[in-house]
Amino acid sequence: MGRSLLLLCAIALLNAAAVAVSPNAGTSPAVSADATVEDLIGELRSPDAATRASAAQRLGEMGAAAVSAVPSLVALLGDQPAADEGPFVGELAGMALGKIGGPAVDALLEALSDKDPSVRGSAIAGLGLTDDVRAAAPLRAALHDPSDRIRANAALSLGVRNDTAAMADLLSLLKSDPSPRVRGGAALALGQMRARPAVDSLIAALKDPEARVREGAALALGTIHDPRAIPPLIPLLGDEDTRVRWMAANSLGKFTDDPRVMEPLVSALRDQEISKLAVFWLGRLRDPRVVPRMLELLNDDSPDVREQAAWVLGTRRDPAALEPLISALGDEEIGVSYAAAASLGRMIDPRAVSWLMVLAQKGDPQTKAAAADALGDIGEVRAAPALISALEDQDPELQAAAGRALRKISGLDLGSTPDLWRRWWEERSKTVAPE
């Protein structure tokens, strides 16, 4: 993750904002993909905050080529969202200035003397994205600013700059700052620095009364990757806050070689809010007990747990799971049979083909489509007749899946017309050995 995206995600987290942030966050329907610098400068004056934010981010991505936008971006440094809900136009403008560099850094340093704390806070965020040595002292000084937004942004900027000289001040903020935004920012910064001396303090912060601080501490401990964090992270899987539970599971999953994390992640399969994350990490643990445990859970009373167990088995691709997954194709719960079909496709075992061919022609539409896709992934040509029949089904999802599978198996693109595929099969079947 790049420094600018990391900083933006951290700002959103600290402000408890429900803001979708992605590597492509700078491309908005409101801003043309081929917009010039002058076009984007015009968009900075839009009455729509999302458009202003997108334009600022795009200008930052242009780097030094967007130097003519510096005055317009400086004018946006005080642009703050209502109720901390985003988009964070001011911070994005500051970050764009940091990425443009050169005279833009001079503008950010000058903005630190502005009377408006919003302007100073955005400038602090921008200085986090520059390696200019002049930024170090102002960023450290900003840790003591009266504004909690500025202190938090300063902590985050020092973290992405990996300024370990600020570690003592960050530890002090984590332990005693009255603002949860600042305590959370200090936690995130220490994690970004991978500061092992901070592990004990971060573990203590897992019990902070504010969810955003617990979340930041959990994230930091996963990043630092010190095994001392495992026991205190486990209870957070039962935290009242979903985001805290998610971050605890994510950090535990990173300890792929430690046998202590498997059962906690298994328990997380029963939490619908974080079960998919648990599946992700259970598929990656280097623990031989995972497959036997998932095979047990294929018979669990909860259909949600059976479904998640099937998904994990697909990621593990262990031959021992083949027959249990084939049996799960007949599960009365659609989610379970769908997951079993998709997982069999990921295992790429020809022994599953006959069962998947049957499933592709009967059952619910969603599972039939999953079976067709699985047949395409396995790539056995003998599945072609079942897939050609599926092209005639009334369900468009199944038709599309059958078409994808036939293209994978044949290496041809004959469209979605069954007759063309039948003619191909008539010729191809002459070279297929009887089953």
N, C-alpha and C positions, 0 to 999 in steps of 0.2 A: 504494500500500500504506500503510495507516494505521500510526501510530507503534507501537501496541501489537502489531500483527501482525509488524511489522518486528523489533521487539525480541525477540519470542518465537522467530521464525525464527532470528535470530542466536544466541540462547542455545542452541537445539537444534543449530545448526551447530557451535558451539564445543565442545559436549560430545559431538560425533560421534554424536548420537542418531538412531536410526531412528524419528523421531517424525513422523507425518503432521500438518502444520499447514495449516489452510485458513481462509478468512474465516468459515467456519461451524463452526470447531472448538469453539465454545462450546455447540453443540447436540449432546447425546449422548442415545442412547436411555435412559440412566439418569436423565436430567433432563428433566422434562416441558417442552414448549415454552411452556406457559402458567404455569409455576411462579412463585409469588409470592416476594417477598424472604424471608418467613419460611420458605417451603418450601426455598429455596436455602440459608438458614442451617442448616437441618436436614441438608441434603445435605453440607455442609462437614464433618460428623461421620461421614460414611460410611466404612466400612473399606476401600472400593475407591478407590484413588488416582485413577483416571480420572474417577470421579464427583465427587470433591472438586475436581479440576482444572476440570471442566466447570462446576461450581457457582460456583467463584471467578471464572471468566471471564465467566459470565453476569451475576454481580453487578457486575463492572466495567462491562459494557455498559449497565447501568442508571444509571450515574453517581450523581449526588447523591441520587437516589431510594433508593439502597441504603445510606444512611448508617447505618442501624441495624445493618448487618452488620459495621461496623468492628471491634468487639472480637473477633468470631469470625474475621475475616480476619487480624487481628494474631496470633491464636493459631496460625495456620497458617504463619507466616513461616519457621519452622524445618523445615517439611515438605519434605525433599529426597529425590529418587529414589535407589534403590540403583544403584550403578555408573554414575551419570550417564546412565541410559537413559530417563529421563522416565517419566510426565509430571512437569513441573516445577511441582509444586503450590505450593511456597513462593514462587517467582518470580511465578506467576500470582496468588497472593494479594496480593503486593506491588504488582503492576501494577493489580489491581482497586482497591486503596487509592489509588493515584496517579490513577486515572480518577474515583473518587468525589470526591476533592478535599476542600477545607475541613478539618474535623477529622481526616480520614484522613491528610492531609499531616503534621499535627502528630504523629500516631502513627508515621508512617514516620521522621520526624526523631528521635523519641525512641528508636526501635528501633536507630538507629545506634550507640547506646552499649551495646547488648546484648553479653554475653560470648560468645554463640554466633555464630560466623562465618556460619552458614547464615542466621540471622535477619538479620544485617547485610547479607549479600549480596542477600537478597530485598528488603530495604528499599531498597537501592541501585537495584535494577531498577525498583521502583515510583516512585522519585523521577525516573527518566528520563521518565516520562509526565506530569509536572507542570511547569507553567511558573513555579512559585513560585520567586522569586529566592533564597529561603533555601536552596534545594537546591544551588546552584552550587558554593559553597565546599566542602561535605561531599563532593560527587561528585569534585571535583578532588583532595581530600585522600585519597580512597579509592583513587586510582591507586597509592598507595604502601603500601597495606595488606599485611600479611604473607600474607594469603590470596589465592591466585591466582584463586579464584572471585570474590572481591570486586573485585580489580583488573580482571578481565575484564568483570564486570557494570558497573563504573564507566565503563570505556571505552565500552561499548555505550550506556549512558545518556547520556553526554556527546555521543555521536554523534547520537542521535535528538533531543537538545536543540539540536544544531548549535552547541555551545559552542566556538567557534573559539579562545577564550582557552586551551583545554587542548591545542592542537595540538602545541606543543613537547613536552609531556610524553608525548603519544601517539606521537610520532615516536621518542622515546627508548625507550618500551616496545616498539615494533615492532622496533627494531634490537637491543635487548639484554636484554629480559626473559627469564629462564630458562624461563618457562612457555609452551608453545605455545598454550595457551588464551588467555593474555593477549596474545601477539603477534598471534594471529588476531583477537581483539577490537579491538586497536588498529587493525589493517588495516581492519576493517569500519567502525569509527568514522570513520576518515579518509575512507573512501569516502562515507559518509553525509554528511560535511561538504563533499564534492566539493572536497577540499583539493588543488589543483594543486601547491602546494609539496611535497606528499608523493609525487609521482609517481615520482621516482627511487628513493626508499626502498621504495615498493611494488613497483617492478620488481625491486629486489634481493630482496625477500621472495618472489618467485616461485621462487627457488632454495632456500627454506628446507627443511630436512630433514623437517619435519612437514607432512603433507598438509593439515591444517586451516588452517595458515598460508598455504600456497600457494593454497588455495581462497578464503580471505578476501581475499588480495591480488588475485587474479584478479577477484573480484566487485567490489572497490573500484575497480580500474582501468576496468572497464566502466562503472561509475557515473560516475566522473570524466570519462570519455570524452576522454582526451587521446591523440591519434594516436601519440605516442611509445610507447604501450603495445603497439601491434600486433605489431612484430617479436618482442618477448620473450614475448608470449602464445602465439604460434604453436607453439613447441616443447611447450607444455603439452598440446596435443592428443594427444601420445604419452605423457603421464604414466601411471605405474603405477596411480594412484588414479582410479577412475571419476568420483568427484565433482569432482575437479580438472579432468579432461578436459571434463566437462559445463560447468563454470563458465567455462573458457577459451573454449569454443565459444560460450557465451551472450554473453560479453563481446565477442568478436570480431564476432559478428553485429550488435551494436549500431552498429558503424561502417558503416552501410548505404551511405554514399557513397564509401568508400575501396576502390579496386580491388584492394588487397593481400589482402583477406579472402576473396575468392571461392574460390581454389584450396585454401586450408586447409580451408574448410568443405566443399568437394567431397570432399576426402580423408576428412573426418569421416563421410561417407555410408557408408564401409566399416566403421565402428565401430558395431556393433549397439547398444551402450549409449547412444550419443549421436546416432545417425543421425536420429531424429525431430526433435531440436532443430536439426540441420543443415538439414533440410528446411524447418523453420519460417523460419530466417533466409535461406536461399537464395531462398525465395519473396518476401522483402522487400528484398533488395539492389537498389539502383538501378544495376545493372551490366548493360549490354546483352549481355554475353558469357554470362550465365547460361543463357538458353534454348538457344543453340547447343551449349553444353557438356552440358546435360541431354539433348539430342537424341542426342548421341554416346553418352551413358551408357545410353540405352535399348537399345543393342546390346552392353552390357558382358557379359563372361562370367559375372559374379556376378548371380544372380537378385535378391539383396538390393539391390544397387546399381541394377538396372533398376527395381525396385519404388520405391525412394526417388526416382529420377529422374522417374518418372511422377507421384508425388505433388507434386514441385516444379513440374512443368509445369502441373499443375492449379491451383496457387496463382498462377502467372504469367499464365494465361489468354491466352497469345499465340496468334493464329491459326496461326502456323507449326507449332504442336504438334499441330494437329488430326489430320492424316493419320497421323503417327507414333503417336499415341495410339490411333487406330483400329486400326492394325496391331498394337499391343501387346495389343489385346483377345484376340488369338489366341495369346499367349504360353503356353507349356506350364506355366509356374509360376503357380499360383493367385494368389499375392500380387501378381504383376505385372498379370495381367488384371483383378484386383479394383481395384487402384490406377488402372489406365487407365480403367476404367468410371467410377469415382467422379470422376476428374479431368475426364473429358468432361462429366459433369454440371455441374461447377463452371464450365466454359467456356461453357455455355449456348449452344451452336452447333447449330442445327437440322440441319446436315449430318451429325451423328453419330446422328440418331434411328434410321435404318434399321438401322444396325449394332447399336445397343443393343437394338432390338426383337428381333433374332435372338438376341442374347446372353441376353436375359431369358427365353428359352424353351428354351435348351439350355446345357449346361455344368454346372459345379459349383454347388451351392446358394448359396454365399457370393457368387460372381461374379454369378449371376443376380439376387440381391437388390440388389447394387450397381448393376447395369444398370437395374433397375426404379426405384430411387431417382434415378438420373441422369435417366431419362426424366421423372420428376416435376419435377426441377429445371429441365429444359429447357422443359417445359410445352407441348409440341406435342400437340394433340388426336389426331392420327393414330396416336399410340402407344397409344391406348385399347384396341384389340382385343387386342394382345399382353399388356397389363396385366390385362385381364379374364381371359384364359386363365391367366395366372399365379396368379390367385386360386384356381384349382382345383388348383394344385400341392400335393403332400403336405407340402412344407417350410413350417413356420410362419413362418420368417424371410422367405421370398420372399412368402408371402401378405401379411404385414404391410407389406413394402416396396411391393407392388403396390397395396395399399389406400391407403397414404400418397400414392403417385404419382397415383392416380385422383382423390383428393380435391383435390390441388393443381391438376390439369389442369381438372377440372370445376367446382371451387368448391362441390361438393356432398359430403354425407356419406351415402352409401347403404349403409354397413356393409360387410360382407365377403361378401355374397351375390352370386355371379356373375350370377344371373338379373336382379336389379334393375339391375345395371350394364349388362347387355345391352339391356334395354329403353331405358335412357337413351341408349345408343349408337345404337340403331335410329333414334331421333329426331334425335340430334345429328349423325349421319353424313349426314343429308340436306342439311346446310348446309356440309359439308366438301368443299372442292374436291379433285378427283382429284389424286393425287401425280404 
